[in-house]
Amino acid sequence: MNEKQGFTELQTKLLSVCEESGLTIKFDIEEYELEPTQEDTFLVLKEMNPNCAVAVGIKDEYIQRIFMLGLLALNEYEFVEISQNYMYISEVSQADDGVWELDEIETRAGNNW
């Protein structure tokens, strides 16, 4: 489902965090794949966070989520998950056994696309 070859370390970690979502994760999108407001949300998030990994989660040819992962400190990351109606902001860390621990910080309601 997701090709790890050629990805940055942060992109690979984002794939790992999103693994249980059941969505196809894509870091690059074609113009036709998203509605204009979805594309705007994705591109603005990428532009405002150039040191972060940003991807879309797609299921049945429709975008379900936009994900962002940024490094906060050694093995501590900021994880943002955006759906049509919510934005979830969390801190995540990866245990020695590879399991991700998620600590939700904030949930924001809104019309994101």
Secondary structure, 3 states (H helix, E strand, C coil): CCCCCCCCHHHHHHHHHCHHHCCEEECCCCHHHCCHHHHHHHHHHHHHCCCCEEEEEEECCEEEEEEEEEEEECCEEEEEEECCCEEEEEEEEECCCCCEEEEEEEEEECCCC
